[in-house]
Amino acid sequence: MAVNFQSLAEEFTKFYYAQFDSDRSQLGNLYRDHSMLTFETSQMQGAKSIIEKLVSLPFQKVAHRISTLDAQPSSPDVGSVLVMVTGELLVDEEQNPQRYSQVFHLVPEGGSYYVFNDIFRLNYS
Amino acid sequence: MAVNFQALAEEFTKFYYAQFDSDRAQLGNLYRDHSMLTFETSQLQGAKNIIEKLVSLPFQKVAHRISTLDAQPSSPTVGSVIVMVTGELLVDEEQNPQRYSQVFHLVPEGGSYYVFNDIFRLNYS
């Protein structure tokens, strides 16, 4: 059965952002001990450190708006998926959204996926 | 010996863009038969198809300017690297650069690396 990588990636990403935007402290089960996050110039490893970083970001309200989302299989045998997202972030009472680019590397486990690699950058004009 | 993924990624990416900007028809040996490219809404597989696509892009002169470049190892065992680049593209006689985001998934082979996954998107305001 052929996996539709694009729909898988869209489904995962929408789920991820919905959770992030409602309560990002609950994202821990989407990462593992060996997962890595690069958030702007910070680099960390492990679900605990990653969630600490995300929770510490200086905003309360946040909304992700996806502009583009592209996916490709990242391995001939593992079933892992590489996803590149571009979009906009609206935080707190700010009127002007911030543009961003993000990469997720999703690895299958027990019928679901977790985030192994996560790279996030704001795109400044 | 620990691999410095960031330095490796910077070196590869600068080499790739230098080749792209001088003569993109010569990029074929950086891809393999199973390599994939998503360029805007086009998806292709294989070095031959990828180079055909890149060569067919409607510009002669081009210059890539890297704004950010972040790398992470994509596997605990294989030595492969995920790279996310944001930057600007100047084509032909255009004065205003186009902003873009790109992901490379680099796989080691024989002391060097090739591109297994390549995703490219312009970032529109």
gemmi code that builds the backbone of each chain (N, CA, C; Angstrom):
import gemmi

chains = {
    "A": [
        ("MET", (0.860, -1.204, 0.000), (0.000, 0.000, 0.000), (0.887, 1.243, 0.000)),
        ("ALA", (0.685, 2.045, -1.004), (1.521, 3.252, -1.122), (1.087, 4.281, -0.086)),
        ("VAL", (2.056, 4.835, 0.593), (1.754, 5.878, 1.574), (1.653, 7.200, 0.848)),
        ("ASN", (0.623, 7.985, 1.142), (0.530, 9.317, 0.567), (1.261, 10.275, 1.488)),
        ("PHE", (2.548, 10.534, 1.188), (3.374, 11.340, 2.072), (2.847, 12.749, 2.263)),
        ("GLN", (2.297, 13.308, 1.190), (1.828, 14.685, 1.264), (0.650, 14.795, 2.248)),
        ("SER", (-0.326, 13.904, 2.157), (-1.482, 14.030, 3.073), (-1.103, 13.699, 4.503)),
        ("LEU", (-0.193, 12.736, 4.658), (0.323, 12.389, 5.984), (0.967, 13.617, 6.619)),
        ("ALA", (1.802, 14.287, 5.837), (2.509, 15.461, 6.325), (1.535, 16.579, 6.675)),
        ("GLU", (0.516, 16.772, 5.846), (-0.458, 17.838, 6.104), (-1.228, 17.547, 7.389)),
        ("GLU", (-1.638, 16.288, 7.520), (-2.407, 15.892, 8.702), (-1.596, 16.088, 9.966)),
        ("PHE", (-0.335, 15.628, 9.944), (0.519, 15.757, 11.114), (0.762, 17.215, 11.467)),
        ("THR", (1.089, 18.016, 10.455), (1.445, 19.405, 10.690), (0.259, 20.188, 11.237)),
        ("LYS", (-0.908, 19.962, 10.688), (-2.089, 20.677, 11.192), (-2.354, 20.286, 12.642)),
        ("PHE", (-2.201, 19.004, 12.944), (-2.388, 18.518, 14.308), (-1.363, 19.162, 15.239)),
        ("TYR", (-0.106, 19.197, 14.798), (0.976, 19.776, 15.588), (0.703, 21.242, 15.900)),
        ("TYR", (0.346, 22.018, 14.872), (0.104, 23.443, 15.076), (-1.145, 23.693, 15.920)),
        ("ALA", (-2.166, 22.880, 15.767), (-3.372, 23.027, 16.586), (-3.007, 22.845, 18.061)),
        ("GLN", (-2.173, 21.833, 18.342), (-1.749, 21.596, 19.721), (-0.857, 22.735, 20.212)),
        ("PHE", (0.098, 23.170, 19.363), (1.010, 24.255, 19.716), (0.211, 25.497, 20.061)),
        ("ASP", (-0.763, 25.821, 19.204), (-1.511, 27.067, 19.366), (-2.464, 27.022, 20.569)),
        ("SER", (-2.936, 25.845, 20.950), (-3.845, 25.798, 22.097), (-3.070, 25.625, 23.405)),
        ("ASP", (-2.085, 24.729, 23.427), (-1.282, 24.524, 24.643), (0.023, 23.822, 24.300)),
        ("ARG", (1.073, 24.601, 24.061), (2.317, 24.016, 23.579), (3.066, 23.195, 24.637)),
        ("SER", (2.665, 23.299, 25.886), (3.302, 22.464, 26.909), (2.931, 20.988, 26.740)),
        ("GLN", (1.928, 20.711, 25.929), (1.467, 19.333, 25.730), (2.068, 18.663, 24.497)),
        ("LEU", (3.102, 19.271, 23.920), (3.698, 18.711, 22.701), (4.725, 17.618, 22.983)),
        ("GLY", (4.989, 17.351, 24.280), (6.088, 16.454, 24.641), (6.036, 15.078, 24.008)),
        ("ASN", (4.836, 14.531, 23.854), (4.767, 13.165, 23.325), (4.990, 13.091, 21.816)),
        ("LEU", (5.199, 14.263, 21.186), (5.506, 14.258, 19.753), (7.015, 14.279, 19.514)),
        ("TYR", (7.805, 14.312, 20.598), (9.261, 14.272, 20.513), (9.771, 13.089, 21.341)),
        ("ARG", (11.030, 12.700, 21.094), (11.664, 11.628, 21.848), (12.964, 12.137, 22.450)),
        ("ASP", (13.668, 11.258, 23.198), (14.908, 11.665, 23.858), (15.989, 12.099, 22.876)),
        ("HIS", (15.935, 11.586, 21.652), (16.978, 11.901, 20.681), (16.534, 12.975, 19.678)),
        ("SER", (15.319, 13.490, 19.863), (14.817, 14.531, 18.947), (15.647, 15.804, 19.106)),
        ("MET", (15.740, 16.565, 18.028), (16.519, 17.799, 18.026), (15.662, 18.964, 17.554)),
        ("LEU", (15.854, 20.119, 18.211), (15.200, 21.356, 17.786), (16.247, 22.440, 17.589)),
        ("THR", (16.183, 23.117, 16.430), (16.908, 24.364, 16.238), (15.840, 25.441, 16.145)),
        ("PHE", (15.793, 26.343, 17.112), (14.808, 27.427, 17.105), (15.580, 28.736, 17.037)),
        ("GLU", (15.559, 29.355, 15.866), (16.427, 30.519, 15.612), (17.862, 30.091, 15.926)),
        ("THR", (18.551, 30.715, 16.855), (19.947, 30.342, 17.085), (20.132, 29.356, 18.236)),
        ("SER", (19.045, 28.892, 18.848), (19.153, 27.918, 19.938), (19.072, 26.498, 19.401)),
        ("GLN", (19.897, 25.610, 19.972), (19.839, 24.198, 19.582), (19.670, 23.360, 20.828)),
        ("MET", (18.721, 22.424, 20.793), (18.583, 21.535, 21.944), (18.169, 20.137, 21.531)),
        ("GLN", (18.335, 19.200, 22.482), (18.007, 17.810, 22.201), (17.187, 17.225, 23.345)),
        ("GLY", (16.198, 16.399, 22.960), (15.380, 15.726, 23.966), (14.061, 16.426, 24.192)),
        ("ALA", (12.998, 15.624, 24.320), (11.643, 16.171, 24.453), (11.547, 17.180, 25.601)),
        ("LYS", (12.160, 16.849, 26.733), (12.068, 17.722, 27.908), (12.643, 19.108, 27.622)),
        ("SER", (13.874, 19.151, 27.088), (14.527, 20.428, 26.772), (13.763, 21.195, 25.702)),
        ("ILE", (13.233, 20.439, 24.738), (12.500, 21.076, 23.646), (11.233, 21.742, 24.167)),
        ("ILE", (10.467, 21.034, 24.977), (9.224, 21.602, 25.495), (9.518, 22.793, 26.414)),
        ("GLU", (10.577, 22.678, 27.215), (10.977, 23.821, 28.058), (11.206, 25.056, 27.185)),
        ("LYS", (11.897, 24.875, 26.058), (12.182, 25.994, 25.164), (10.887, 26.573, 24.596)),
        ("LEU", (10.027, 25.709, 24.083), (8.803, 26.185, 23.438), (7.904, 26.911, 24.432)),
        ("VAL", (7.819, 26.368, 25.642), (6.974, 26.992, 26.670), (7.545, 28.348, 27.089)),
        ("SER", (8.862, 28.498, 27.036), (9.519, 29.736, 27.464), (9.434, 30.853, 26.428)),
        ("LEU", (8.967, 30.568, 25.226), (8.881, 31.607, 24.185), (7.953, 32.716, 24.671)),
        ("PRO", (8.343, 33.965, 24.410), (7.699, 35.119, 25.058), (6.369, 35.536, 24.440)),
        ("PHE", (5.416, 34.634, 24.398), (4.067, 34.998, 23.987), (3.076, 34.048, 24.652)),
        ("GLN", (1.828, 34.547, 24.784), (0.791, 33.662, 25.314), (-0.060, 33.133, 24.165)),
        ("LYS", (-0.697, 34.077, 23.444), (-1.519, 33.647, 22.313), (-0.640, 33.479, 21.079)),
        ("VAL", (-0.933, 32.461, 20.295), (-0.174, 32.248, 19.055), (-1.056, 31.524, 18.046)),
        ("ALA", (-0.895, 31.878, 16.777), (-1.616, 31.172, 15.717), (-0.690, 30.981, 14.523)),
        ("HIS", (-0.580, 29.732, 14.070), (0.212, 29.412, 12.887), (-0.723, 29.410, 11.683)),
        ("ARG", (-0.291, 30.044, 10.595), (-1.047, 29.994, 9.343), (-0.119, 29.435, 8.266)),
        ("ILE", (-0.475, 28.242, 7.740), (0.380, 27.579, 6.748), (0.181, 28.217, 5.370)),
        ("SER", (1.301, 28.640, 4.718), (1.232, 29.132, 3.342), (1.539, 28.004, 2.349)),
        ("THR", (2.672, 27.308, 2.579), (3.028, 26.170, 1.727), (3.459, 25.006, 2.601)),
        ("LEU", (3.224, 23.781, 2.131), (3.651, 22.581, 2.848), (4.030, 21.544, 1.812)),
        ("ASP", (5.269, 21.079, 1.843), (5.754, 20.095, 0.866), (6.422, 18.947, 1.601)),
        ("ALA", (6.179, 17.715, 1.126), (6.702, 16.531, 1.805), (7.359, 15.583, 0.826)),
        ("GLN", (8.383, 14.888, 1.306), (9.030, 13.831, 0.527), (9.424, 12.709, 1.484)),
        ("PRO", (9.431, 11.448, 1.013), (9.967, 10.374, 1.843), (11.463, 10.587, 2.024)),
        ("SER", (11.977, 10.411, 3.233), (13.386, 10.717, 3.487), (14.265, 9.470, 3.508)),
        ("SER", (13.662, 8.298, 3.275), (14.436, 7.058, 3.302), (13.764, 6.040, 2.385)),
        ("PRO", (14.540, 5.192, 1.683), (13.921, 4.188, 0.817), (13.229, 3.079, 1.624)),
        ("ASP", (13.566, 2.919, 2.931), (13.019, 1.766, 3.661), (12.349, 2.098, 4.987)),
        ("VAL", (12.658, 3.265, 5.578), (12.163, 3.492, 6.937), (10.740, 4.054, 7.008)),
        ("GLY", (10.267, 4.695, 5.942), (8.929, 5.315, 5.985), (8.919, 6.685, 6.613)),
        ("SER", (10.099, 7.262, 6.834), (10.175, 8.599, 7.427), (9.888, 9.665, 6.368)),
        ("VAL", (9.500, 10.851, 6.836), (9.017, 11.907, 5.941), (9.679, 13.242, 6.275)),
        ("LEU", (10.126, 13.933, 5.239), (10.682, 15.272, 5.388), (9.610, 16.270, 4.969)),
        ("VAL", (9.362, 17.285, 5.802), (8.305, 18.260, 5.536), (8.896, 19.662, 5.616)),
        ("MET", (8.645, 20.488, 4.602), (9.039, 21.893, 4.677), (7.780, 22.759, 4.639)),
        ("VAL", (7.646, 23.596, 5.656), (6.478, 24.472, 5.784), (6.936, 25.922, 5.700)),
        ("THR", (6.209, 26.750, 4.968), (6.385, 28.196, 5.114), (5.026, 28.745, 5.539)),
        ("GLY", (5.055, 29.802, 6.348), (3.788, 30.325, 6.830), (3.961, 31.601, 7.623)),
        ("GLU", (2.923, 31.917, 8.397), (2.916, 33.133, 9.191), (2.531, 32.819, 10.624)),
        ("LEU", (3.092, 33.608, 11.533), (2.849, 33.447, 12.952), (2.247, 34.735, 13.487)),
        ("LEU", (1.103, 34.627, 14.162), (0.512, 35.800, 14.806), (0.595, 35.575, 16.308)),
        ("VAL", (1.263, 36.498, 17.020), (1.401, 36.305, 18.462), (0.755, 37.436, 19.236)),
        ("ASP", (0.144, 37.078, 20.357), (-0.504, 38.018, 21.276), (-1.382, 39.014, 20.524)),
        ("GLU", (-1.190, 40.344, 20.762), (-2.077, 41.346, 20.138), (-1.437, 41.970, 18.908)),
        ("GLU", (-0.338, 41.391, 18.410), (0.342, 41.989, 17.254), (-0.516, 41.894, 16.003)),
        ("GLN", (-0.515, 42.999, 15.239), (-1.329, 43.056, 14.022), (-0.612, 42.438, 12.838)),
        ("ASN", (0.722, 42.570, 12.823), (1.485, 42.105, 11.661), (2.061, 40.725, 11.905)),
        ("PRO", (1.673, 39.754, 11.071), (2.205, 38.404, 11.259), (3.698, 38.337, 10.917)),
        ("GLN", (4.402, 37.387, 11.527), (5.813, 37.175, 11.216), (5.897, 35.963, 10.290)),
        ("ARG", (6.659, 36.107, 9.212), (6.788, 34.984, 8.288), (7.854, 34.025, 8.829)),
        ("TYR", (7.621, 32.707, 8.581), (8.592, 31.727, 9.061), (8.747, 30.577, 8.090)),
        ("SER", (9.848, 29.837, 8.259), (10.080, 28.574, 7.560), (10.389, 27.519, 8.609)),
        ("GLN", (9.884, 26.317, 8.400), (10.113, 25.235, 9.358), (10.273, 23.912, 8.634)),
        ("VAL", (11.180, 23.074, 9.140), (11.362, 21.719, 8.627), (11.045, 20.738, 9.748)),
        ("PHE", (10.254, 19.732, 9.441), (10.016, 18.610, 10.351), (10.544, 17.353, 9.671)),
        ("HIS", (11.223, 16.486, 10.439), (11.569, 15.155, 9.945), (10.799, 14.187, 10.828)),
        ("LEU", (9.800, 13.525, 10.219), (8.881, 12.669, 10.970), (9.287, 11.207, 10.826)),
        ("VAL", (9.353, 10.506, 11.960), (9.739, 9.090, 11.962), (8.572, 8.245, 12.442)),
        ("PRO", (8.263, 7.135, 11.724), (7.126, 6.310, 12.126), (7.460, 5.484, 13.369)),
        ("GLU", (6.430, 5.305, 14.218), (6.584, 4.487, 15.414), (5.205, 4.049, 15.892)),
        ("GLY", (4.998, 2.727, 15.931), (3.746, 2.220, 16.475), (2.494, 2.783, 15.844)),
        ("GLY", (2.474, 2.912, 14.515), (1.265, 3.385, 13.839), (1.116, 4.893, 13.796)),
        ("SER", (2.068, 5.592, 14.405), (2.006, 7.048, 14.385), (3.381, 7.606, 13.987)),
        ("TYR", (3.581, 8.915, 14.180), (4.856, 9.544, 13.843), (5.301, 10.427, 14.997)),
        ("TYR", (6.625, 10.561, 15.148), (7.125, 11.567, 16.082), (8.106, 12.457, 15.323)),
        ("VAL", (8.445, 13.596, 15.941), (9.364, 14.547, 15.325), (10.786, 14.222, 15.750)),
        ("PHE", (11.641, 13.860, 14.800), (13.043, 13.595, 15.103), (13.868, 14.872, 14.927)),
        ("ASN", (13.624, 15.587, 13.828), (14.310, 16.851, 13.579), (13.283, 17.970, 13.435)),
        ("ASP", (13.606, 19.132, 13.986), (12.710, 20.299, 13.924), (13.608, 21.529, 13.794)),
        ("ILE", (13.468, 22.258, 12.707), (14.253, 23.479, 12.494), (13.270, 24.603, 12.214)),
        ("PHE", (13.354, 25.699, 12.968), (12.432, 26.834, 12.831), (13.207, 28.133, 12.689)),
        ("ARG", (12.846, 28.927, 11.654), (13.467, 30.238, 11.462), (12.399, 31.253, 11.061)),
        ("LEU", (12.433, 32.421, 11.684), (11.629, 33.527, 11.200), (12.288, 34.043, 9.926)),
        ("ASN", (11.477, 34.531, 9.004), (12.016, 35.100, 7.761), (11.869, 36.614, 7.827)),
        ("TYR", (12.971, 37.294, 8.017), (12.929, 38.749, 8.117), (13.022, 39.366, 6.730)),
        ("SER", (12.330, 40.457, 6.549), (12.396, 41.151, 5.245), (13.717, 41.856, 5.080)),
    ],
    "B": [
        ("MET", (35.393, 10.220, 15.914), (35.556, 11.639, 15.530), (34.184, 12.246, 15.268)),
        ("ALA", (33.898, 13.288, 15.986), (32.574, 13.905, 15.835), (32.520, 14.702, 14.536)),
        ("VAL", (31.441, 14.517, 13.820), (31.260, 15.269, 12.575), (30.655, 16.614, 12.916)),
        ("ASN", (31.208, 17.692, 12.387), (30.604, 18.997, 12.582), (29.570, 19.206, 11.487)),
        ("PHE", (28.287, 18.874, 11.820), (27.238, 18.911, 10.813), (27.005, 20.299, 10.242)),
        ("GLN", (27.134, 21.301, 11.090), (26.899, 22.662, 10.628), (27.952, 23.062, 9.582)),
        ("ALA", (29.232, 22.793, 9.881), (30.300, 23.175, 8.961), (30.179, 22.411, 7.647)),
        ("LEU", (29.852, 21.139, 7.758), (29.665, 20.278, 6.586), (28.548, 20.839, 5.705)),
        ("ALA", (27.444, 21.206, 6.354), (26.283, 21.704, 5.619), (26.602, 23.023, 4.929)),
        ("GLU", (27.336, 23.892, 5.623), (27.697, 25.196, 5.027), (28.594, 24.990, 3.818)),
        ("GLU", (29.578, 24.098, 3.968), (30.509, 23.847, 2.877), (29.781, 23.298, 1.655)),
        ("PHE", (28.915, 22.297, 1.884), (28.185, 21.698, 0.770), (27.286, 22.714, 0.086)),
        ("THR", (26.548, 23.469, 0.892), (25.574, 24.397, 0.328), (26.256, 25.501, -0.482)),
        ("LYS", (27.351, 26.022, 0.024), (28.073, 27.061, -0.720), (28.600, 26.495, -2.043)),
        ("PHE", (29.111, 25.267, -1.982), (29.593, 24.609, -3.200), (28.447, 24.419, -4.190)),
        ("TYR", (27.301, 23.938, -3.694), (26.126, 23.691, -4.535), (25.679, 24.973, -5.224)),
        ("TYR", (25.544, 26.056, -4.450), (25.066, 27.317, -5.025), (26.089, 27.918, -5.999)),
        ("ALA", (27.364, 27.761, -5.683), (28.387, 28.282, -6.605), (28.255, 27.578, -7.951)),
        ("GLN", (28.053, 26.262, -7.925), (27.884, 25.507, -9.164), (26.579, 25.897, -9.858)),
        ("PHE", (25.496, 25.995, -9.099), (24.187, 26.373, -9.648), (24.297, 27.718, -10.352)),
        ("ASP", (24.932, 28.673, -9.665), (24.984, 30.033, -10.189), (25.916, 30.164, -11.390)),
        ("SER", (26.934, 29.322, -11.496), (27.825, 29.441, -12.653), (27.321, 28.591, -13.825)),
        ("ASP", (26.890, 27.356, -13.568), (26.380, 26.482, -14.630), (25.574, 25.335, -14.036)),
        ("ARG", (24.271, 25.539, -13.901), (23.437, 24.549, -13.220), (23.271, 23.231, -13.994)),
        ("ALA", (23.670, 23.230, -15.273), (23.627, 21.980, -16.043), (24.610, 20.956, -15.494)),
        ("GLN", (25.582, 21.414, -14.692), (26.622, 20.529, -14.189), (26.337, 19.992, -12.794)),
        ("LEU", (25.100, 20.126, -12.310), (24.777, 19.674, -10.955), (24.440, 18.189, -10.877)),
        ("GLY", (24.419, 17.506, -12.043), (23.925, 16.128, -12.083), (24.595, 15.162, -11.127)),
        ("ASN", (25.892, 15.323, -10.904), (26.584, 14.351, -10.054), (26.330, 14.573, -8.568)),
        ("LEU", (25.537, 15.613, -8.241), (25.173, 15.820, -6.842), (23.842, 15.154, -6.511)),
        ("TYR", (23.194, 14.545, -7.519), (21.945, 13.808, -7.327), (22.137, 12.365, -7.786)),
        ("ARG", (21.226, 11.474, -7.351), (21.245, 10.082, -7.782), (19.901, 9.729, -8.411)),
        ("ASP", (19.773, 8.456, -8.855), (18.535, 8.030, -9.519), (17.323, 8.119, -8.594)),
        ("HIS", (17.536, 7.997, -7.296), (16.400, 8.008, -6.369), (16.203, 9.374, -5.719)),
        ("SER", (17.020, 10.348, -6.094), (16.876, 11.690, -5.512), (15.551, 12.314, -5.937)),
        ("MET", (15.019, 13.181, -5.063), (13.736, 13.844, -5.335), (13.879, 15.354, -5.235)),
        ("LEU", (13.191, 16.052, -6.135), (13.133, 17.510, -6.080), (11.678, 17.952, -6.096)),
        ("THR", (11.321, 18.833, -5.154), (10.068, 19.572, -5.237), (10.470, 21.019, -5.479)),
        ("PHE", (10.119, 21.553, -6.668), (10.440, 22.934, -7.005), (9.129, 23.665, -7.214)),
        ("GLU", (8.757, 24.505, -6.229), (7.421, 25.100, -6.250), (6.414, 23.952, -6.347)),
        ("THR", (5.575, 23.915, -7.363), (4.562, 22.857, -7.385), (4.952, 21.647, -8.226)),
        ("SER", (6.167, 21.636, -8.763), (6.634, 20.490, -9.557), (7.356, 19.484, -8.673)),
        ("GLN", (7.101, 18.188, -8.932), (7.806, 17.131, -8.206), (8.474, 16.216, -9.199)),
        ("LEU", (9.772, 15.932, -8.991), (10.480, 15.058, -9.906), (11.420, 14.117, -9.171)),
        ("GLN", (11.786, 13.030, -9.852), (12.725, 12.080, -9.273), (13.802, 11.713, -10.281)),
        ("GLY", (15.030, 11.594, -9.784), (16.134, 11.174, -10.628), (16.966, 12.346, -11.107)),
        ("ALA", (18.300, 12.149, -11.098), (19.224, 13.238, -11.457), (18.892, 13.828, -12.823)),
        ("LYS", (18.581, 12.974, -13.777), (18.326, 13.442, -15.138), (17.137, 14.397, -15.184)),
        ("ASN", (16.007, 13.968, -14.579), (14.806, 14.812, -14.581), (15.033, 16.094, -13.791)),
        ("ILE", (15.779, 15.964, -12.698), (16.035, 17.128, -11.851), (16.853, 18.173, -12.609)),
        ("ILE", (17.912, 17.736, -13.265), (18.747, 18.687, -14.000), (17.975, 19.308, -15.161)),
        ("GLU", (17.168, 18.503, -15.854), (16.330, 19.044, -16.922), (15.456, 20.175, -16.384)),
        ("LYS", (14.876, 19.955, -15.189), (14.002, 20.982, -14.605), (14.793, 22.244, -14.282)),
        ("LEU", (15.943, 22.064, -13.624), (16.729, 23.228, -13.202), (17.223, 24.021, -14.410)),
        ("VAL", (17.654, 23.321, -15.440), (18.143, 23.987, -16.645), (17.012, 24.722, -17.351)),
        ("SER", (15.786, 24.206, -17.244), (14.637, 24.818, -17.944), (14.095, 26.044, -17.229)),
        ("LEU", (14.571, 26.342, -16.029), (14.060, 27.513, -15.305), (14.357, 28.772, -16.117)),
        ("PRO", (13.380, 29.685, -16.149), (13.436, 30.795, -17.110), (14.346, 31.953, -16.717)),
        ("PHE", (15.606, 31.692, -16.513), (16.570, 32.760, -16.300), (17.935, 32.265, -16.759)),
        ("GLN", (18.804, 33.272, -17.097), (20.170, 32.897, -17.450), (21.088, 33.163, -16.262)),
        ("LYS", (21.155, 34.455, -15.851), (22.004, 34.790, -14.708), (21.228, 34.531, -13.426)),
        ("VAL", (21.920, 34.015, -12.409), (21.274, 33.798, -11.120), (22.327, 33.876, -10.024)),
        ("ALA", (21.927, 34.404, -8.863), (22.823, 34.443, -7.718), (22.030, 34.137, -6.451)),
        ("HIS", (22.520, 33.150, -5.708), (21.908, 32.804, -4.427), (22.637, 33.564, -3.320)),
        ("ARG", (21.853, 34.155, -2.396), (22.471, 34.803, -1.228), (21.858, 34.167, 0.013)),
        ("ILE", (22.714, 33.484, 0.800), (22.226, 32.768, 1.977), (21.985, 33.747, 3.127)),
        ("SER", (20.779, 33.695, 3.739), (20.511, 34.499, 4.929), (20.730, 33.650, 6.186)),
        ("THR", (20.089, 32.452, 6.226), (20.286, 31.549, 7.365), (20.536, 30.138, 6.841)),
        ("LEU", (21.303, 29.365, 7.602), (21.582, 27.978, 7.237), (21.688, 27.184, 8.526)),
        ("ASP", (20.819, 26.181, 8.694), (20.822, 25.370, 9.918), (20.851, 23.902, 9.546)),
        ("ALA", (21.624, 23.102, 10.298), (21.799, 21.687, 9.965), (21.610, 20.816, 11.202)),
        ("GLN", (21.096, 19.611, 10.974), (20.987, 18.607, 12.033), (21.249, 17.230, 11.422)),
        ("PRO", (21.829, 16.310, 12.205), (21.954, 14.933, 11.703), (20.557, 14.318, 11.599)),
        ("SER", (20.289, 13.587, 10.516), (18.933, 13.072, 10.293), (18.789, 11.598, 10.661)),
        ("SER", (19.879, 10.989, 11.152), (19.822, 9.573, 11.503), (20.864, 9.284, 12.572)),
        ("PRO", (20.548, 8.387, 13.534), (21.549, 8.042, 14.558), (22.702, 7.211, 13.985)),
        ("THR", (22.500, 6.632, 12.789), (23.489, 5.674, 12.283), (24.101, 6.018, 10.924)),
        ("VAL", (23.315, 6.712, 10.080), (23.744, 6.837, 8.681), (24.697, 7.993, 8.404)),
        ("GLY", (24.722, 9.021, 9.244), (25.596, 10.169, 8.958), (24.993, 11.157, 7.988)),
        ("SER", (23.698, 11.024, 7.710), (23.026, 11.951, 6.803), (22.664, 13.242, 7.528)),
        ("VAL", (22.436, 14.312, 6.763), (22.267, 15.659, 7.326), (21.072, 16.365, 6.690)),
        ("ILE", (20.260, 16.985, 7.519), (19.172, 17.845, 7.017), (19.630, 19.287, 7.125)),
        ("VAL", (19.438, 20.046, 6.062), (19.861, 21.444, 6.018), (18.666, 22.302, 5.630)),
        ("MET", (18.388, 23.355, 6.410), (17.352, 24.311, 5.998), (18.023, 25.652, 5.729)),
        ("VAL", (17.787, 26.169, 4.532), (18.387, 27.438, 4.103), (17.270, 28.435, 3.851)),
        ("THR", (17.442, 29.666, 4.290), (16.592, 30.754, 3.801), (17.539, 31.766, 3.171)),
        ("GLY", (17.044, 32.418, 2.117), (17.932, 33.350, 1.434), (17.213, 34.134, 0.368)),
        ("GLU", (18.012, 34.708, -0.540), (17.474, 35.520, -1.623), (18.064, 35.075, -2.948)),
        ("LEU", (17.249, 35.237, -3.976), (17.644, 34.854, -5.328), (17.568, 36.097, -6.210)),
        ("LEU", (18.658, 36.393, -6.901), (18.655, 37.497, -7.868), (18.792, 36.898, -9.257)),
        ("VAL", (17.796, 37.151, -10.131), (17.868, 36.550, -11.471), (17.929, 37.620, -12.555)),
        ("ASP", (18.722, 37.342, -13.581), (18.893, 38.204, -14.752), (19.114, 39.656, -14.327)),
        ("GLU", (18.320, 40.589, -14.894), (18.560, 42.013, -14.603), (17.625, 42.552, -13.540)),
        ("GLU", (16.921, 41.662, -12.833), (15.958, 42.126, -11.832), (16.656, 42.796, -10.665)),
        ("GLN", (16.072, 43.879, -10.203), (16.657, 44.648, -9.102), (16.262, 44.082, -7.748)),
        ("ASN", (15.030, 43.550, -7.681), (14.512, 43.086, -6.393), (14.697, 41.585, -6.237)),
        ("PRO", (15.457, 41.175, -5.193), (15.653, 39.736, -5.003), (14.360, 39.057, -4.562)),
        ("GLN", (14.262, 37.758, -4.874), (13.121, 36.969, -4.422), (13.574, 36.161, -3.208)),
        ("ARG", (12.777, 36.180, -2.143), (13.144, 35.408, -0.961), (12.731, 33.953, -1.167)),
        ("TYR", (13.553, 33.023, -0.612), (13.224, 31.614, -0.769), (13.584, 30.822, 0.479)),
        ("SER", (13.005, 29.617, 0.583), (13.371, 28.632, 1.598), (13.694, 27.338, 0.862)),
        ("GLN", (14.689, 26.623, 1.362), (15.079, 25.374, 0.712), (15.554, 24.373, 1.757)),
        ("VAL", (15.204, 23.099, 1.531), (15.683, 22.021, 2.400), (16.502, 21.067, 1.548)),
        ("PHE", (17.672, 20.678, 2.043), (18.474, 19.626, 1.441), (18.582, 18.483, 2.448)),
        ("HIS", (18.473, 17.250, 1.967), (18.782, 16.090, 2.803), (19.986, 15.435, 2.154)),
        ("LEU", (21.147, 15.519, 2.826), (22.417, 15.072, 2.260), (22.767, 13.692, 2.798)),
        ("VAL", (23.138, 12.785, 1.904), (23.474, 11.411, 2.278), (24.937, 11.158, 1.941)),
        ("PRO", (25.696, 10.558, 2.885), (27.121, 10.328, 2.628), (27.322, 9.161, 1.678)),
        ("GLU", (28.354, 9.302, 0.821), (28.696, 8.235, -0.113), (30.145, 8.426, -0.546)),
        ("GLY", (30.961, 7.412, -0.249), (32.339, 7.460, -0.727), (33.115, 8.704, -0.351)),
        ("GLY", (32.973, 9.151, 0.896), (33.757, 10.305, 1.334), (33.146, 11.644, 0.991)),
        ("SER", (32.008, 11.613, 0.289), (31.364, 12.873, -0.072), (29.874, 12.773, 0.265)),
        ("TYR", (29.069, 13.713, -0.239), (27.628, 13.711, 0.004), (26.898, 13.948, -1.296)),
        ("TYR", (25.683, 13.360, -1.397), (24.820, 13.721, -2.515), (23.488, 14.169, -1.945)),
        ("VAL", (22.667, 14.800, -2.805), (21.366, 15.297, -2.393), (20.317, 14.225, -2.629)),
        ("PHE", (19.687, 13.749, -1.544), (18.608, 12.760, -1.682), (17.256, 13.474, -1.780)),
        ("ASN", (17.035, 14.462, -0.909), (15.799, 15.253, -0.940), (16.157, 16.721, -1.162)),
        ("ASP", (15.348, 17.401, -1.963), (15.550, 18.819, -2.254), (14.168, 19.440, -2.383)),
        ("ILE", (13.855, 20.390, -1.521), (12.561, 21.079, -1.573), (12.847, 22.579, -1.657)),
        ("PHE", (12.284, 23.259, -2.646), (12.525, 24.691, -2.874), (11.208, 25.436, -3.009)),
        ("ARG", (11.051, 26.535, -2.258), (9.864, 27.387, -2.357), (10.267, 28.847, -2.291)),
        ("LEU", (9.720, 29.637, -3.203), (9.840, 31.082, -3.070), (8.932, 31.515, -1.923)),
        ("ASN", (9.335, 32.554, -1.221), (8.509, 33.083, -0.128), (7.902, 34.401, -0.574)),
        ("TYR", (6.625, 34.367, -0.857), (5.958, 35.586, -1.327), (5.477, 36.404, -0.143)),
        ("SER", (5.525, 37.707, -0.284), (5.048, 38.584, 0.794), (3.534, 38.547, 0.855)),
    ],
}
model = gemmi.Model(1)
for chain_id, residues in chains.items():
    chain = gemmi.Chain(chain_id)
    for i, (resn, *xyz) in enumerate(residues, 1):
        res = gemmi.Residue()
        res.name, res.seqid = resn, gemmi.SeqId(i, " ")
        for name, pos in zip(("N", "CA", "C"), xyz):
            atom = gemmi.Atom()
            atom.name, atom.element = name, gemmi.Element(name[0])
            atom.pos, atom.b_iso = gemmi.Position(*pos), 0.0
            res.add_atom(atom)
        chain.add_residue(res)
    model.add_chain(chain)
structure = gemmi.Structure()
structure.add_model(model)
structure.setup_entities()
